[in-house]
Amino acid sequence: MTRRLPFHYAYIIAAVTFFALLASAGVRNAPAVIIKPLEAEFGWSRSAISLAIAVSLIWFGLGAPLGGTLVEKFGPKRVFLAALVVIEIGLWGMLAFTTMLGLHFFWGIVVGIGTGAATNVLGATIAIRWFEKHRSFVVGIFSAASAAGQLIFLPALISINANDGWRMVIEALALAVLAMVPLVFFLLRDTPQEMGLRAIGDAGTHHQTANAKLGKSLPMQIAIQSRDFWLLSASFFICGYTTNGLIGTHLLPHAVEHGFADVVTASALSLMGAMNIIGTLASGWLSDRYDNRILLAMYYSGRAATLLLLPFIGDSIGLFGFAFLYGLDWVATVPPTVNLTSQVFGKASVGKVYGWIFFAHMVGAATAAYLGGVVRETFGDYTFAFFSAAALGFMAAGFSLGVKRGEQRVWAVVTGE
């Protein structure tokens, strides 16, 4: 059947992966929408809810290396299906909770692990298996799924919450995830060889020899001895701090508390999501052509500069300007980070090594999600939190420039080649 297709089956793989990652990303948008409803219904404090969100982000981060490791044993299809089922269980479980413990368990642990396994770590592994050519661009497309999740889901979730309450928000997300299960089950395949195909751009013998050389996965005890691993992890910690943790969790409450109408905030977030898609796709294209370290330094510096301005924005024009500029590099850091991980540690190690680098990302996100709530309760606004994120952004730019260049550099040190 696949040989009669007018295009390579890798494009179907890419489409299924994109939409499944899109649904998972939509789930991660829920906290920004339900913080204030949970405060109103249960009387919980902002910092208490933020702690539960932080717990979820930690487990989200742990799900990434767990998924990356399981992919090496069971393949992307089984891992993706298992992750979607776990997300589904956590979302329906949330509808029954009435205590903070329930929020911590169903959202914090169950949804956290499920969405962590079904994230761009899994997408990067699929891209590496199916694409030799334009790999970073494909990784950019998968990373853009999280941006598209924000673009598509967040305004809709805001509207659902306003009209039907936060429980209907959770139900809508559960149905979206459920719709992805048959797509993954029937269409996703683990490798091109499973279908008698080669990866796009794989010319044959030359690449087969290269793949055989890189077929072994680098042990993590070797990877963690590399300075590059810690530089990439530190920069990605800051990436998580300045995106999912702070802006993803607290921008919406910040905007509402500064008098922005729901429709204005939703429109600004939609613009941010649209620019995120553009920026991430552009980053994927650039990462195939230019020094990934310089690209990362530019992205982190630009993000830091926009965060410095955020506390001073008081009108809709300024909010839309922030959304435009900040949105360009929300996840633009992913393609060059994945590319550097592949270059330094080997393609066979990306799922596992990048999974732990991504875990650092989510530890940063969890830190900002919790501290953002604490700062808000302590000082009455988020100004100090935004300034701290800006300072860290400039530090991340420096960390990125410190990564050493060179294909399979760690492998070369280990094998003496």
PLY file of the C-alpha trace (Angstrom):
ply
format ascii 1.0
element vertex 417
property float x
property float y
property float z
element edge 416
property int vertex1
property int vertex2
end_header
0.00 0.00 0.00
2.74 2.44 0.96
4.53 1.96 -2.37
1.45 3.25 -4.23
1.40 6.48 -2.30
2.39 9.55 -4.37
4.63 10.68 -1.49
6.91 9.19 1.15
5.14 7.62 4.14
7.35 9.76 6.39
5.00 12.65 5.67
2.07 10.69 7.13
4.25 9.91 10.15
5.03 13.62 10.49
1.35 14.59 10.25
0.20 12.04 12.85
3.02 13.04 15.19
2.20 16.73 14.79
-1.49 16.33 15.65
-0.80 14.01 18.58
1.77 16.45 19.97
-0.74 19.23 19.35
-3.32 17.54 21.56
-0.77 16.93 24.31
0.31 20.58 24.12
-3.30 21.68 24.45
-3.52 19.86 27.77
-0.51 21.78 29.09
-2.41 25.06 28.52
-5.08 24.21 31.10
-3.42 25.67 34.25
-3.38 29.23 32.91
-7.15 28.99 32.40
-8.22 27.23 35.60
-6.06 28.98 38.25
-8.62 31.66 39.08
-11.67 29.31 38.91
-9.95 26.92 41.33
-9.22 29.83 43.68
-12.88 30.88 43.55
-14.42 27.42 43.98
-12.12 25.85 46.56
-10.59 28.90 48.26
-7.05 27.71 47.53
-4.23 30.28 47.44
-2.31 31.22 44.31
0.90 29.76 45.73
-0.81 26.45 46.66
-2.21 26.02 43.14
1.13 27.08 41.68
2.83 24.33 43.71
0.52 21.72 42.18
1.33 23.08 38.72
5.04 22.95 39.59
4.67 19.30 40.64
3.03 18.58 37.29
5.87 20.27 35.44
8.43 18.17 37.35
6.64 14.95 36.41
6.20 16.33 32.90
9.97 16.68 32.78
10.52 13.16 34.17
8.15 11.76 31.57
10.47 12.97 28.80
13.57 10.86 29.62
11.26 8.00 30.64
9.61 8.15 27.23
12.96 8.55 25.49
14.35 5.47 27.23
11.23 3.39 26.56
11.34 4.33 22.87
14.69 2.53 22.58
13.02 -0.67 23.87
9.44 -0.51 22.58
9.44 2.00 19.72
7.62 5.35 19.33
4.18 3.89 18.55
3.72 1.96 21.80
5.14 4.79 23.89
2.88 7.35 22.21
-0.22 5.20 22.75
0.64 4.58 26.39
1.23 8.30 26.96
-2.14 9.26 25.46
-3.94 6.70 27.63
-2.20 8.00 30.77
-3.16 11.60 29.89
-6.75 10.47 29.41
-6.86 8.79 32.83
-5.45 11.88 34.52
-7.89 14.28 32.86
-11.01 12.27 33.72
-9.65 11.75 37.22
-9.44 15.51 37.70
-13.20 15.81 37.30
-13.70 13.75 40.47
-11.23 15.53 42.77
-12.34 17.89 45.51
-9.07 18.20 47.44
-5.62 19.61 46.84
-4.29 16.04 47.09
-6.45 15.09 44.10
-5.09 18.01 42.12
-1.53 16.97 42.94
-2.15 13.35 41.97
-4.26 13.56 38.82
-2.86 16.77 37.35
0.53 16.80 39.03
1.61 13.17 38.57
-0.65 11.38 36.09
-1.13 14.13 33.51
2.44 15.25 34.13
3.97 11.88 33.20
1.65 11.37 30.23
2.24 14.75 28.63
5.97 14.46 29.37
6.21 11.21 27.42
4.20 12.70 24.54
6.30 15.77 23.93
8.99 17.03 21.55
11.50 14.49 22.94
9.41 11.77 21.31
8.96 14.00 18.27
12.73 14.45 17.94
13.24 10.68 18.06
10.65 10.15 15.32
12.23 12.88 13.19
15.67 11.28 13.50
14.32 7.86 12.49
12.36 9.07 9.45
14.33 12.09 8.15
17.99 12.28 7.21
17.35 15.42 5.17
15.77 18.55 6.64
15.74 16.93 10.08
16.00 20.15 12.07
13.15 21.64 10.05
10.96 18.64 10.89
11.93 18.96 14.56
10.86 22.60 14.23
7.50 21.50 12.87
6.99 19.15 15.80
8.06 21.86 18.22
5.57 24.18 16.55
2.86 21.76 17.63
3.14 23.22 21.14
2.78 26.68 19.65
-0.21 25.60 17.60
-1.65 24.02 20.74
-1.57 27.45 22.33
-2.99 29.09 19.22
-5.85 26.66 18.84
-6.66 25.55 22.36
-6.08 28.49 24.69
-8.61 31.00 23.28
-11.15 28.18 23.02
-10.44 27.05 26.58
-10.84 30.63 27.84
-14.24 30.80 26.12
-15.34 27.39 27.43
-14.32 28.34 30.95
-16.22 31.64 30.77
-19.40 29.96 29.51
-19.39 26.48 31.04
-16.78 26.38 33.81
-13.40 24.74 34.32
-14.72 21.16 34.34
-15.91 21.54 30.76
-12.38 22.71 29.91
-11.00 19.40 31.18
-13.66 17.41 29.31
-12.87 19.18 26.04
-9.17 18.38 26.42
-9.93 14.75 27.26
-11.97 14.37 24.07
-9.21 15.96 21.99
-6.64 13.50 23.36
-8.99 10.56 22.86
-9.38 11.47 19.18
-5.62 10.99 18.68
-5.53 7.36 19.87
-6.87 5.74 16.67
-4.63 7.92 14.49
-1.52 6.79 16.34
-2.66 3.17 16.53
-3.45 2.74 12.83
-0.98 5.09 11.12
2.19 5.50 13.18
5.15 3.19 12.44
8.38 2.87 14.38
10.93 2.88 11.53
11.03 3.21 7.72
12.55 -0.30 7.54
9.35 -1.67 9.06
7.64 -0.67 5.80
10.48 -1.52 3.46
11.48 2.13 3.11
14.47 4.34 3.83
14.40 7.61 5.72
13.98 10.68 3.56
17.43 11.73 2.40
19.01 8.34 3.14
20.99 7.60 -0.02
21.80 4.02 0.90
25.19 2.49 1.59
26.97 5.62 2.83
24.29 6.42 5.35
23.91 2.79 6.35
27.58 2.70 7.27
27.25 5.92 9.26
24.16 4.63 11.03
25.92 1.39 11.91
28.75 3.36 13.48
26.27 5.42 15.52
23.92 2.55 16.33
24.91 2.21 19.98
23.27 4.45 22.53
25.67 6.44 24.68
25.34 5.47 28.38
24.04 8.30 30.53
26.95 7.88 32.95
29.20 8.94 30.07
26.91 11.73 28.90
26.69 13.37 32.33
30.48 13.61 32.47
30.38 15.96 29.50
30.55 19.72 30.11
28.30 20.14 27.09
25.53 18.12 28.74
25.46 20.48 31.69
25.66 23.61 29.53
22.75 22.44 27.42
20.83 21.41 30.54
21.47 24.73 32.27
20.37 26.74 29.26
17.26 24.57 28.90
16.49 24.99 32.63
16.35 28.71 31.93
14.32 28.10 28.79
11.67 26.36 30.88
11.84 29.04 33.57
11.19 31.81 31.04
8.46 30.01 29.04
6.19 27.24 30.38
6.86 28.07 34.01
6.50 31.83 34.18
4.75 33.05 31.04
2.76 29.88 30.36
1.42 29.76 33.92
1.22 33.39 35.01
0.85 35.67 31.97
-2.91 35.21 31.79
-3.53 35.97 35.51
-1.06 38.89 35.22
-2.96 40.35 32.26
-6.36 39.91 33.90
-5.16 41.55 37.11
-3.85 44.51 35.08
-7.26 45.20 33.61
-6.99 43.52 30.22
-10.31 42.11 29.02
-10.53 38.37 28.37
-11.02 38.90 24.64
-7.93 41.12 24.42
-5.80 38.66 26.38
-7.04 35.72 24.31
-6.26 37.59 21.08
-2.76 38.44 22.32
-2.14 34.80 23.25
-3.36 33.72 19.83
-0.91 36.13 18.22
1.84 34.74 20.45
0.97 31.23 19.30
0.98 32.25 15.63
4.37 33.94 15.92
5.61 30.90 17.83
4.82 28.70 14.84
6.60 31.07 12.47
9.60 31.45 14.75
9.98 27.73 15.38
9.74 26.79 11.71
12.26 29.49 10.86
14.52 28.20 13.63
14.36 24.68 12.20
15.38 26.00 8.79
18.19 28.10 10.26
19.44 25.23 12.43
20.16 23.15 9.33
22.40 25.96 7.99
24.03 28.03 10.73
25.94 27.67 14.00
23.37 26.39 16.46
25.20 27.94 19.44
24.91 31.45 17.98
21.25 30.90 17.18
20.56 29.87 20.78
22.43 32.90 22.13
20.34 35.17 19.91
17.07 33.53 20.96
17.78 33.70 24.69
19.00 37.32 24.51
15.93 38.39 22.56
13.62 36.65 25.00
15.36 38.30 27.96
14.95 41.75 26.40
11.20 41.30 25.90
10.74 40.08 29.48
12.43 43.23 30.78
9.71 45.27 29.09
6.71 43.22 30.21
6.16 44.86 33.66
5.83 48.27 31.99
3.13 47.26 29.49
-0.20 48.83 30.35
-2.21 48.96 27.12
-3.36 46.53 24.47
-0.88 47.79 21.86
2.00 47.01 24.21
0.55 43.59 25.05
0.22 42.71 21.37
3.76 43.97 20.75
5.07 41.73 23.52
3.10 38.77 22.16
4.55 39.34 18.69
8.20 39.57 19.78
8.14 37.02 22.58
6.19 34.53 20.49
8.93 34.37 17.86
11.26 32.40 20.12
9.03 30.62 22.64
10.18 27.19 21.41
12.63 28.33 18.74
15.32 27.01 21.09
14.26 23.39 20.53
15.62 22.67 16.99
19.17 23.93 17.71
19.21 22.21 21.12
18.13 18.88 19.59
20.64 19.35 16.78
23.50 20.02 19.20
22.48 17.01 21.29
22.59 14.82 18.18
25.96 16.21 17.11
27.62 15.85 20.49
26.10 12.60 21.80
25.04 10.69 18.67
21.68 10.17 16.98
20.99 6.90 18.79
21.27 8.72 22.13
18.97 11.66 21.41
15.81 10.19 22.96
17.55 9.49 26.26
20.09 12.33 26.51
17.77 15.03 25.20
15.08 13.59 27.46
17.21 14.44 30.51
18.10 17.85 29.07
14.37 18.40 28.64
13.87 17.33 32.25
16.12 20.26 33.23
13.81 22.44 31.12
10.81 21.34 33.14
12.60 21.71 36.49
13.14 25.32 35.44
9.49 25.58 34.47
8.36 24.12 37.79
10.62 26.52 39.68
9.15 29.54 37.90
5.56 28.27 38.17
5.87 28.03 41.95
8.05 31.09 42.56
5.81 33.16 40.30
2.88 32.49 42.63
5.02 33.21 45.70
6.28 36.49 44.21
2.71 37.52 43.35
1.51 36.89 46.91
4.57 38.53 48.50
4.87 41.69 46.39
1.39 42.02 44.93
2.50 41.62 41.30
4.88 39.66 39.05
7.48 42.37 38.36
10.34 40.75 40.26
9.58 37.38 38.64
9.78 38.89 35.15
13.06 40.66 35.95
14.60 37.46 37.32
13.61 35.64 34.13
15.25 38.33 32.00
18.52 38.07 33.93
18.53 34.30 33.54
17.85 34.64 29.82
21.08 36.56 29.30
22.92 33.86 31.30
21.49 31.17 29.02
22.90 32.99 26.01
26.37 32.68 27.54
25.89 28.99 28.35
24.89 28.28 24.74
28.03 29.84 23.35
30.14 27.60 25.60
29.01 24.34 23.94
31.80 22.80 21.89
31.21 22.11 18.22
31.94 18.89 16.36
30.01 15.85 15.19
29.84 13.06 17.77
32.37 14.84 19.98
31.66 12.77 23.10
31.69 9.53 21.13
35.08 10.50 19.75
36.42 11.00 23.27
35.01 7.67 24.46
36.07 5.53 21.48
39.32 7.35 20.68
38.18 7.86 17.09
0 1
1 2
2 3
3 4
4 5
5 6
6 7
7 8
8 9
9 10
10 11
11 12
12 13
13 14
14 15
15 16
16 17
17 18
18 19
19 20
20 21
21 22
22 23
23 24
24 25
25 26
26 27
27 28
28 29
29 30
30 31
31 32
32 33
33 34
34 35
35 36
36 37
37 38
38 39
39 40
40 41
41 42
42 43
43 44
44 45
45 46
46 47
47 48
48 49
49 50
50 51
51 52
52 53
53 54
54 55
55 56
56 57
57 58
58 59
59 60
60 61
61 62
62 63
63 64
64 65
65 66
66 67
67 68
68 69
69 70
70 71
71 72
72 73
73 74
74 75
75 76
76 77
77 78
78 79
79 80
80 81
81 82
82 83
83 84
84 85
85 86
86 87
87 88
88 89
89 90
90 91
91 92
92 93
93 94
94 95
95 96
96 97
97 98
98 99
99 100
100 101
101 102
102 103
103 104
104 105
105 106
106 107
107 108
108 109
109 110
110 111
111 112
112 113
113 114
114 115
115 116
116 117
117 118
118 119
119 120
120 121
121 122
122 123
123 124
124 125
125 126
126 127
127 128
128 129
129 130
130 131
131 132
132 133
133 134
134 135
135 136
136 137
137 138
138 139
139 140
140 141
141 142
142 143
143 144
144 145
145 146
146 147
147 148
148 149
149 150
150 151
151 152
152 153
153 154
154 155
155 156
156 157
157 158
158 159
159 160
160 161
161 162
162 163
163 164
164 165
165 166
166 167
167 168
168 169
169 170
170 171
171 172
172 173
173 174
174 175
175 176
176 177
177 178
178 179
179 180
180 181
181 182
182 183
183 184
184 185
185 186
186 187
187 188
188 189
189 190
190 191
191 192
192 193
193 194
194 195
195 196
196 197
197 198
198 199
199 200
200 201
201 202
202 203
203 204
204 205
205 206
206 207
207 208
208 209
209 210
210 211
211 212
212 213
213 214
214 215
215 216
216 217
217 218
218 219
219 220
220 221
221 222
222 223
223 224
224 225
225 226
226 227
227 228
228 229
229 230
230 231
231 232
232 233
233 234
234 235
235 236
236 237
237 238
238 239
239 240
240 241
241 242
242 243
243 244
244 245
245 246
246 247
247 248
248 249
249 250
250 251
251 252
252 253
253 254
254 255
255 256
256 257
257 258
258 259
259 260
260 261
261 262
262 263
263 264
264 265
265 266
266 267
267 268
268 269
269 270
270 271
271 272
272 273
273 274
274 275
275 276
276 277
277 278
278 279
279 280
280 281
281 282
282 283
283 284
284 285
285 286
286 287
287 288
288 289
289 290
290 291
291 292
292 293
293 294
294 295
295 296
296 297
297 298
298 299
299 300
300 301
301 302
302 303
303 304
304 305
305 306
306 307
307 308
308 309
309 310
310 311
311 312
312 313
313 314
314 315
315 316
316 317
317 318
318 319
319 320
320 321
321 322
322 323
323 324
324 325
325 326
326 327
327 328
328 329
329 330
330 331
331 332
332 333
333 334
334 335
335 336
336 337
337 338
338 339
339 340
340 341
341 342
342 343
343 344
344 345
345 346
346 347
347 348
348 349
349 350
350 351
351 352
352 353
353 354
354 355
355 356
356 357
357 358
358 359
359 360
360 361
361 362
362 363
363 364
364 365
365 366
366 367
367 368
368 369
369 370
370 371
371 372
372 373
373 374
374 375
375 376
376 377
377 378
378 379
379 380
380 381
381 382
382 383
383 384
384 385
385 386
386 387
387 388
388 389
389 390
390 391
391 392
392 393
393 394
394 395
395 396
396 397
397 398
398 399
399 400
400 401
401 402
402 403
403 404
404 405
405 406
406 407
407 408
408 409
409 410
410 411
411 412
412 413
413 414
414 415
415 416
